[in-house]
Amino acid sequence: MSDPIVIDVRSEGEYASGYVQGSINLPLDRFTEGIAQVAPDKSAPLILYCVSGARSGAACAWLQKEGYTQVSNGGSTGAVAMALGRPIERG
């Protein structure tokens, strides 16, 4: 299985305050326009996260309606970093 694409749906400011290493920032307000560039393959594994899992959950539901098949809500930054064994970086 290939590594998942990790997407942070928080704002740019939130992302800069700390993000999972290797994640892509795609804020929720630009999500529907930007997802095709970030994840053109609808069968690619995606992990989304935010602060609490609420915004990433909404994005996951939308992706599933759009035909993405391997979508998971990772919850918070810390939960995803721990699950993937990746550090949190600041930018």
PyMOL commands that set and color helices and strands:
alter all, ss='L'
color gray80, all
select helices_A, chain A and resi 12-16+28-38+54-65+77-84
alter helices_A, ss='H'
color red, helices_A
select strands_A, chain A and resi 5-8+19-20+24-25+46-50+71-76+88-89
alter strands_A, ss='S'
color yellow, strands_A
deselect
rebuild
show_as cartoon
